[in-house]
Amino acid sequence: MIRSLTEWQKQVKAGLVNEDTPFEWDSHRAYVYYCAAAICIVQFLIVHCGHPYVFVKDRFGMQIRVALTYLIYNKALRVSSAALRTTTTGTIVNLLSSDVYRFDVALNY
């Protein structure tokens, strides 16, 4: 479509066509319809191929996050009292929140 309009603008600049004359869509109608159909087909493919990929990726990231949270929680429950004195609550909360979240976000890249 852009090519068709660009050719018309070139004809106007060259003086072959007056600027006031309307663009002739009849000569380029089939090309415009093909471009519109191609845009619709590409959008259809994006919806039916891209979205399932994003869903599976996000679901897998969530499964990783839940599994790591489970492992950290179980480890925190089994740690001896001597080790608990050296580990602060903030460290465990940081592991459960921001550090595990990084695994979830890492799948985007």
Chimera marker file (.cmm) of the C-alpha trace (Angstrom):
<marker_set name="trace">
<marker id="1" x="0.000" y="0.000" z="0.000" r="1" g="1" b="0" radius="0.5"/>
<marker id="2" x="2.842" y="2.342" z="0.844" r="1" g="1" b="0" radius="0.5"/>
<marker id="3" x="4.553" y="1.489" z="-2.430" r="1" g="1" b="0" radius="0.5"/>
<marker id="4" x="1.405" y="2.397" z="-4.372" r="1" g="1" b="0" radius="0.5"/>
<marker id="5" x="1.059" y="5.743" z="-2.625" r="1" g="1" b="0" radius="0.5"/>
<marker id="6" x="4.776" y="6.422" z="-3.007" r="1" g="1" b="0" radius="0.5"/>
<marker id="7" x="4.550" y="5.832" z="-6.761" r="1" g="1" b="0" radius="0.5"/>
<marker id="8" x="1.650" y="8.293" z="-6.935" r="1" g="1" b="0" radius="0.5"/>
<marker id="9" x="3.661" y="10.880" z="-4.981" r="1" g="1" b="0" radius="0.5"/>
<marker id="10" x="6.597" y="10.386" z="-7.355" r="1" g="1" b="0" radius="0.5"/>
<marker id="11" x="4.267" y="11.014" z="-10.291" r="1" g="1" b="0" radius="0.5"/>
<marker id="12" x="3.017" y="14.197" z="-8.609" r="1" g="1" b="0" radius="0.5"/>
<marker id="13" x="6.591" y="15.415" z="-8.018" r="1" g="1" b="0" radius="0.5"/>
<marker id="14" x="7.555" y="14.616" z="-11.599" r="1" g="1" b="0" radius="0.5"/>
<marker id="15" x="4.589" y="16.635" z="-12.837" r="1" g="1" b="0" radius="0.5"/>
<marker id="16" x="2.962" y="13.656" z="-14.566" r="1" g="1" b="0" radius="0.5"/>
<marker id="17" x="-0.133" y="13.912" z="-12.370" r="1" g="1" b="0" radius="0.5"/>
<marker id="18" x="-1.758" y="17.005" z="-10.946" r="1" g="1" b="0" radius="0.5"/>
<marker id="19" x="-1.793" y="17.070" z="-7.144" r="1" g="1" b="0" radius="0.5"/>
<marker id="20" x="-5.536" y="17.796" z="-7.129" r="1" g="1" b="0" radius="0.5"/>
<marker id="21" x="-6.397" y="14.649" z="-9.078" r="1" g="1" b="0" radius="0.5"/>
<marker id="22" x="-7.509" y="11.852" z="-6.775" r="1" g="1" b="0" radius="0.5"/>
<marker id="23" x="-5.471" y="8.695" z="-6.333" r="1" g="1" b="0" radius="0.5"/>
<marker id="24" x="-6.761" y="5.904" z="-8.553" r="1" g="1" b="0" radius="0.5"/>
<marker id="25" x="-7.598" y="3.042" z="-6.226" r="1" g="1" b="0" radius="0.5"/>
<marker id="26" x="-9.020" y="0.915" z="-9.037" r="1" g="1" b="0" radius="0.5"/>
<marker id="27" x="-5.591" y="0.206" z="-10.485" r="1" g="1" b="0" radius="0.5"/>
<marker id="28" x="-4.175" y="-0.847" z="-7.088" r="1" g="1" b="0" radius="0.5"/>
<marker id="29" x="-7.279" y="-2.341" z="-5.450" r="1" g="1" b="0" radius="0.5"/>
<marker id="30" x="-6.149" y="-5.991" z="-5.633" r="1" g="1" b="0" radius="0.5"/>
<marker id="31" x="-2.753" y="-5.155" z="-4.153" r="1" g="1" b="0" radius="0.5"/>
<marker id="32" x="-4.375" y="-3.286" z="-1.265" r="1" g="1" b="0" radius="0.5"/>
<marker id="33" x="-6.691" y="-6.240" z="-0.569" r="1" g="1" b="0" radius="0.5"/>
<marker id="34" x="-3.744" y="-8.653" z="-0.596" r="1" g="1" b="0" radius="0.5"/>
<marker id="35" x="-1.882" y="-6.476" z="1.897" r="1" g="1" b="0" radius="0.5"/>
<marker id="36" x="-4.936" y="-6.283" z="4.173" r="1" g="1" b="0" radius="0.5"/>
<marker id="37" x="-5.373" y="-10.072" z="3.990" r="1" g="1" b="0" radius="0.5"/>
<marker id="38" x="-1.683" y="-10.581" z="4.801" r="1" g="1" b="0" radius="0.5"/>
<marker id="39" x="-1.995" y="-8.346" z="7.862" r="1" g="1" b="0" radius="0.5"/>
<marker id="40" x="-5.007" y="-10.366" z="9.065" r="1" g="1" b="0" radius="0.5"/>
<marker id="41" x="-3.198" y="-13.681" z="8.505" r="1" g="1" b="0" radius="0.5"/>
<marker id="42" x="-0.115" y="-12.502" z="10.387" r="1" g="1" b="0" radius="0.5"/>
<marker id="43" x="-2.248" y="-11.355" z="13.328" r="1" g="1" b="0" radius="0.5"/>
<marker id="44" x="-4.033" y="-14.722" z="13.331" r="1" g="1" b="0" radius="0.5"/>
<marker id="45" x="-0.673" y="-16.529" z="13.492" r="1" g="1" b="0" radius="0.5"/>
<marker id="46" x="0.563" y="-14.277" z="16.298" r="1" g="1" b="0" radius="0.5"/>
<marker id="47" x="-2.527" y="-15.040" z="18.356" r="1" g="1" b="0" radius="0.5"/>
<marker id="48" x="-2.513" y="-18.783" z="17.742" r="1" g="1" b="0" radius="0.5"/>
<marker id="49" x="1.248" y="-19.376" z="17.974" r="1" g="1" b="0" radius="0.5"/>
<marker id="50" x="2.591" y="-16.619" z="20.208" r="1" g="1" b="0" radius="0.5"/>
<marker id="51" x="0.088" y="-16.654" z="23.052" r="1" g="1" b="0" radius="0.5"/>
<marker id="52" x="0.307" y="-20.394" z="23.779" r="1" g="1" b="0" radius="0.5"/>
<marker id="53" x="4.100" y="-20.002" z="23.953" r="1" g="1" b="0" radius="0.5"/>
<marker id="54" x="3.791" y="-17.179" z="26.492" r="1" g="1" b="0" radius="0.5"/>
<marker id="55" x="1.286" y="-19.206" z="28.524" r="1" g="1" b="0" radius="0.5"/>
<marker id="56" x="3.573" y="-22.262" z="28.705" r="1" g="1" b="0" radius="0.5"/>
<marker id="57" x="6.610" y="-20.110" z="29.516" r="1" g="1" b="0" radius="0.5"/>
<marker id="58" x="4.835" y="-18.283" z="32.345" r="1" g="1" b="0" radius="0.5"/>
<marker id="59" x="3.383" y="-21.506" z="33.706" r="1" g="1" b="0" radius="0.5"/>
<marker id="60" x="6.812" y="-23.171" z="33.757" r="1" g="1" b="0" radius="0.5"/>
<marker id="61" x="8.314" y="-20.133" z="35.508" r="1" g="1" b="0" radius="0.5"/>
<marker id="62" x="5.584" y="-20.281" z="38.136" r="1" g="1" b="0" radius="0.5"/>
<marker id="63" x="6.245" y="-23.981" z="38.684" r="1" g="1" b="0" radius="0.5"/>
<marker id="64" x="9.943" y="-23.252" z="39.210" r="1" g="1" b="0" radius="0.5"/>
<marker id="65" x="9.105" y="-20.482" z="41.680" r="1" g="1" b="0" radius="0.5"/>
<marker id="66" x="6.723" y="-22.711" z="43.663" r="1" g="1" b="0" radius="0.5"/>
<marker id="67" x="9.237" y="-25.571" z="43.746" r="1" g="1" b="0" radius="0.5"/>
<marker id="68" x="12.063" y="-23.332" z="44.977" r="1" g="1" b="0" radius="0.5"/>
<marker id="69" x="9.821" y="-21.736" z="47.597" r="1" g="1" b="0" radius="0.5"/>
<marker id="70" x="8.902" y="-25.215" z="48.825" r="1" g="1" b="0" radius="0.5"/>
<marker id="71" x="12.565" y="-26.261" z="49.048" r="1" g="1" b="0" radius="0.5"/>
<marker id="72" x="13.612" y="-23.104" z="50.915" r="1" g="1" b="0" radius="0.5"/>
<marker id="73" x="10.694" y="-23.408" z="53.335" r="1" g="1" b="0" radius="0.5"/>
<marker id="74" x="11.476" y="-27.068" z="54.079" r="1" g="1" b="0" radius="0.5"/>
<marker id="75" x="15.155" y="-26.251" z="54.571" r="1" g="1" b="0" radius="0.5"/>
<marker id="76" x="14.271" y="-23.413" z="56.949" r="1" g="1" b="0" radius="0.5"/>
<marker id="77" x="12.180" y="-25.828" z="59.023" r="1" g="1" b="0" radius="0.5"/>
<marker id="78" x="14.962" y="-28.440" z="59.204" r="1" g="1" b="0" radius="0.5"/>
<marker id="79" x="17.835" y="-26.088" z="60.071" r="1" g="1" b="0" radius="0.5"/>
<marker id="80" x="19.368" y="-26.524" z="63.506" r="1" g="1" b="0" radius="0.5"/>
<marker id="81" x="18.977" y="-23.866" z="66.171" r="1" g="1" b="0" radius="0.5"/>
<marker id="82" x="22.703" y="-23.036" z="65.976" r="1" g="1" b="0" radius="0.5"/>
<marker id="83" x="22.383" y="-22.266" z="62.268" r="1" g="1" b="0" radius="0.5"/>
<marker id="84" x="19.230" y="-20.223" z="62.876" r="1" g="1" b="0" radius="0.5"/>
<marker id="85" x="21.225" y="-17.875" z="65.124" r="1" g="1" b="0" radius="0.5"/>
<marker id="86" x="23.513" y="-16.965" z="62.233" r="1" g="1" b="0" radius="0.5"/>
<marker id="87" x="20.716" y="-16.625" z="59.668" r="1" g="1" b="0" radius="0.5"/>
<marker id="88" x="18.348" y="-13.673" z="59.957" r="1" g="1" b="0" radius="0.5"/>
<marker id="89" x="14.676" y="-13.733" z="59.099" r="1" g="1" b="0" radius="0.5"/>
<marker id="90" x="15.315" y="-11.071" z="56.479" r="1" g="1" b="0" radius="0.5"/>
<marker id="91" x="17.670" y="-13.396" z="54.595" r="1" g="1" b="0" radius="0.5"/>
<marker id="92" x="15.032" y="-16.114" z="54.372" r="1" g="1" b="0" radius="0.5"/>
<marker id="93" x="12.326" y="-13.640" z="53.359" r="1" g="1" b="0" radius="0.5"/>
<marker id="94" x="14.667" y="-12.204" z="50.713" r="1" g="1" b="0" radius="0.5"/>
<marker id="95" x="15.278" y="-15.701" z="49.321" r="1" g="1" b="0" radius="0.5"/>
<marker id="96" x="11.541" y="-16.390" z="49.231" r="1" g="1" b="0" radius="0.5"/>
<marker id="97" x="10.577" y="-13.124" z="47.585" r="1" g="1" b="0" radius="0.5"/>
<marker id="98" x="13.103" y="-11.442" z="45.314" r="1" g="1" b="0" radius="0.5"/>
<marker id="99" x="15.616" y="-14.191" z="44.615" r="1" g="1" b="0" radius="0.5"/>
<marker id="100" x="13.011" y="-16.813" z="43.688" r="1" g="1" b="0" radius="0.5"/>
<marker id="101" x="11.170" y="-14.219" z="41.583" r="1" g="1" b="0" radius="0.5"/>
<marker id="102" x="14.307" y="-13.815" z="39.463" r="1" g="1" b="0" radius="0.5"/>
<marker id="103" x="13.952" y="-17.394" z="38.250" r="1" g="1" b="0" radius="0.5"/>
<marker id="104" x="10.389" y="-16.636" z="37.202" r="1" g="1" b="0" radius="0.5"/>
<marker id="105" x="11.433" y="-13.526" z="35.257" r="1" g="1" b="0" radius="0.5"/>
<marker id="106" x="14.565" y="-15.139" z="33.797" r="1" g="1" b="0" radius="0.5"/>
<marker id="107" x="12.449" y="-17.256" z="31.441" r="1" g="1" b="0" radius="0.5"/>
<marker id="108" x="11.454" y="-14.079" z="29.587" r="1" g="1" b="0" radius="0.5"/>
<marker id="109" x="15.014" y="-13.815" z="28.372" r="1" g="1" b="0" radius="0.5"/>
<link id1="1" id2="2" r="1" g="1" b="0" radius="0.2"/>
<link id1="2" id2="3" r="1" g="1" b="0" radius="0.2"/>
<link id1="3" id2="4" r="1" g="1" b="0" radius="0.2"/>
<link id1="4" id2="5" r="1" g="1" b="0" radius="0.2"/>
<link id1="5" id2="6" r="1" g="1" b="0" radius="0.2"/>
<link id1="6" id2="7" r="1" g="1" b="0" radius="0.2"/>
<link id1="7" id2="8" r="1" g="1" b="0" radius="0.2"/>
<link id1="8" id2="9" r="1" g="1" b="0" radius="0.2"/>
<link id1="9" id2="10" r="1" g="1" b="0" radius="0.2"/>
<link id1="10" id2="11" r="1" g="1" b="0" radius="0.2"/>
<link id1="11" id2="12" r="1" g="1" b="0" radius="0.2"/>
<link id1="12" id2="13" r="1" g="1" b="0" radius="0.2"/>
<link id1="13" id2="14" r="1" g="1" b="0" radius="0.2"/>
<link id1="14" id2="15" r="1" g="1" b="0" radius="0.2"/>
<link id1="15" id2="16" r="1" g="1" b="0" radius="0.2"/>
<link id1="16" id2="17" r="1" g="1" b="0" radius="0.2"/>
<link id1="17" id2="18" r="1" g="1" b="0" radius="0.2"/>
<link id1="18" id2="19" r="1" g="1" b="0" radius="0.2"/>
<link id1="19" id2="20" r="1" g="1" b="0" radius="0.2"/>
<link id1="20" id2="21" r="1" g="1" b="0" radius="0.2"/>
<link id1="21" id2="22" r="1" g="1" b="0" radius="0.2"/>
<link id1="22" id2="23" r="1" g="1" b="0" radius="0.2"/>
<link id1="23" id2="24" r="1" g="1" b="0" radius="0.2"/>
<link id1="24" id2="25" r="1" g="1" b="0" radius="0.2"/>
<link id1="25" id2="26" r="1" g="1" b="0" radius="0.2"/>
<link id1="26" id2="27" r="1" g="1" b="0" radius="0.2"/>
<link id1="27" id2="28" r="1" g="1" b="0" radius="0.2"/>
<link id1="28" id2="29" r="1" g="1" b="0" radius="0.2"/>
<link id1="29" id2="30" r="1" g="1" b="0" radius="0.2"/>
<link id1="30" id2="31" r="1" g="1" b="0" radius="0.2"/>
<link id1="31" id2="32" r="1" g="1" b="0" radius="0.2"/>
<link id1="32" id2="33" r="1" g="1" b="0" radius="0.2"/>
<link id1="33" id2="34" r="1" g="1" b="0" radius="0.2"/>
<link id1="34" id2="35" r="1" g="1" b="0" radius="0.2"/>
<link id1="35" id2="36" r="1" g="1" b="0" radius="0.2"/>
<link id1="36" id2="37" r="1" g="1" b="0" radius="0.2"/>
<link id1="37" id2="38" r="1" g="1" b="0" radius="0.2"/>
<link id1="38" id2="39" r="1" g="1" b="0" radius="0.2"/>
<link id1="39" id2="40" r="1" g="1" b="0" radius="0.2"/>
<link id1="40" id2="41" r="1" g="1" b="0" radius="0.2"/>
<link id1="41" id2="42" r="1" g="1" b="0" radius="0.2"/>
<link id1="42" id2="43" r="1" g="1" b="0" radius="0.2"/>
<link id1="43" id2="44" r="1" g="1" b="0" radius="0.2"/>
<link id1="44" id2="45" r="1" g="1" b="0" radius="0.2"/>
<link id1="45" id2="46" r="1" g="1" b="0" radius="0.2"/>
<link id1="46" id2="47" r="1" g="1" b="0" radius="0.2"/>
<link id1="47" id2="48" r="1" g="1" b="0" radius="0.2"/>
<link id1="48" id2="49" r="1" g="1" b="0" radius="0.2"/>
<link id1="49" id2="50" r="1" g="1" b="0" radius="0.2"/>
<link id1="50" id2="51" r="1" g="1" b="0" radius="0.2"/>
<link id1="51" id2="52" r="1" g="1" b="0" radius="0.2"/>
<link id1="52" id2="53" r="1" g="1" b="0" radius="0.2"/>
<link id1="53" id2="54" r="1" g="1" b="0" radius="0.2"/>
<link id1="54" id2="55" r="1" g="1" b="0" radius="0.2"/>
<link id1="55" id2="56" r="1" g="1" b="0" radius="0.2"/>
<link id1="56" id2="57" r="1" g="1" b="0" radius="0.2"/>
<link id1="57" id2="58" r="1" g="1" b="0" radius="0.2"/>
<link id1="58" id2="59" r="1" g="1" b="0" radius="0.2"/>
<link id1="59" id2="60" r="1" g="1" b="0" radius="0.2"/>
<link id1="60" id2="61" r="1" g="1" b="0" radius="0.2"/>
<link id1="61" id2="62" r="1" g="1" b="0" radius="0.2"/>
<link id1="62" id2="63" r="1" g="1" b="0" radius="0.2"/>
<link id1="63" id2="64" r="1" g="1" b="0" radius="0.2"/>
<link id1="64" id2="65" r="1" g="1" b="0" radius="0.2"/>
<link id1="65" id2="66" r="1" g="1" b="0" radius="0.2"/>
<link id1="66" id2="67" r="1" g="1" b="0" radius="0.2"/>
<link id1="67" id2="68" r="1" g="1" b="0" radius="0.2"/>
<link id1="68" id2="69" r="1" g="1" b="0" radius="0.2"/>
<link id1="69" id2="70" r="1" g="1" b="0" radius="0.2"/>
<link id1="70" id2="71" r="1" g="1" b="0" radius="0.2"/>
<link id1="71" id2="72" r="1" g="1" b="0" radius="0.2"/>
<link id1="72" id2="73" r="1" g="1" b="0" radius="0.2"/>
<link id1="73" id2="74" r="1" g="1" b="0" radius="0.2"/>
<link id1="74" id2="75" r="1" g="1" b="0" radius="0.2"/>
<link id1="75" id2="76" r="1" g="1" b="0" radius="0.2"/>
<link id1="76" id2="77" r="1" g="1" b="0" radius="0.2"/>
<link id1="77" id2="78" r="1" g="1" b="0" radius="0.2"/>
<link id1="78" id2="79" r="1" g="1" b="0" radius="0.2"/>
<link id1="79" id2="80" r="1" g="1" b="0" radius="0.2"/>
<link id1="80" id2="81" r="1" g="1" b="0" radius="0.2"/>
<link id1="81" id2="82" r="1" g="1" b="0" radius="0.2"/>
<link id1="82" id2="83" r="1" g="1" b="0" radius="0.2"/>
<link id1="83" id2="84" r="1" g="1" b="0" radius="0.2"/>
<link id1="84" id2="85" r="1" g="1" b="0" radius="0.2"/>
<link id1="85" id2="86" r="1" g="1" b="0" radius="0.2"/>
<link id1="86" id2="87" r="1" g="1" b="0" radius="0.2"/>
<link id1="87" id2="88" r="1" g="1" b="0" radius="0.2"/>
<link id1="88" id2="89" r="1" g="1" b="0" radius="0.2"/>
<link id1="89" id2="90" r="1" g="1" b="0" radius="0.2"/>
<link id1="90" id2="91" r="1" g="1" b="0" radius="0.2"/>
<link id1="91" id2="92" r="1" g="1" b="0" radius="0.2"/>
<link id1="92" id2="93" r="1" g="1" b="0" radius="0.2"/>
<link id1="93" id2="94" r="1" g="1" b="0" radius="0.2"/>
<link id1="94" id2="95" r="1" g="1" b="0" radius="0.2"/>
<link id1="95" id2="96" r="1" g="1" b="0" radius="0.2"/>
<link id1="96" id2="97" r="1" g="1" b="0" radius="0.2"/>
<link id1="97" id2="98" r="1" g="1" b="0" radius="0.2"/>
<link id1="98" id2="99" r="1" g="1" b="0" radius="0.2"/>
<link id1="99" id2="100" r="1" g="1" b="0" radius="0.2"/>
<link id1="100" id2="101" r="1" g="1" b="0" radius="0.2"/>
<link id1="101" id2="102" r="1" g="1" b="0" radius="0.2"/>
<link id1="102" id2="103" r="1" g="1" b="0" radius="0.2"/>
<link id1="103" id2="104" r="1" g="1" b="0" radius="0.2"/>
<link id1="104" id2="105" r="1" g="1" b="0" radius="0.2"/>
<link id1="105" id2="106" r="1" g="1" b="0" radius="0.2"/>
<link id1="106" id2="107" r="1" g="1" b="0" radius="0.2"/>
<link id1="107" id2="108" r="1" g="1" b="0" radius="0.2"/>
<link id1="108" id2="109" r="1" g="1" b="0" radius="0.2"/>
</marker_set>
